[in-house]
């Protein structure tokens, strides 16, 4: 099983980034996919979730209207489009795959928002 995030980096306030999470080794289309983030000194928090067929999507209040989660089951990839990034969005962003008791995590990708 592999869950690999990419697309992080340094961006100025107001900028955009698109994170990708490529999965393999499990039936991606059956899993709900989520993005979490963890800032220094803080607990990991849920940012966005999309169900296996994309019918239900949920966001943390702090990112509503700025972030968009999507998935491509044919490519076994989930995305997080992040617009109007702010310094408080600085964190390591993690991809998570979940199906019942099965959870798979990626290694994380750093997003830094700074001028």
C-alpha positions, 0 to 999 in steps of 0.5 A: 500500500502506498499513499504519496502526497505531492504539490506542497511548497512555499507560497505568498499569502493570497496564492494557490497550491494544488496538492495531489495524493496518489494511491496504490495497493488497495481498491482506491474507489472504495475508500473515502479520502481525506486531507488532514493538516498539522501545524507545529505545536498543534494537533492534526486536524481534518481539512476535507473529506470526499466519499468513495464516489464523491457524493459527499464532501465536507470541509473544515470551517476554516477552509470553506470557500477556499479549498476544494477536494476532488478525486479521480478514481481512474487515476487513484488520485485525490486532489486538494485545490487551495486558493487564497492561502493564508499564513495560518494554513501553514502545516504539513498536509497528509492524505488519508484513505479510510474504509471501515477499520482500514486507514492508510496515511501518506508521509505528508507534504509541507505547505508554507504560506509566507511573504 
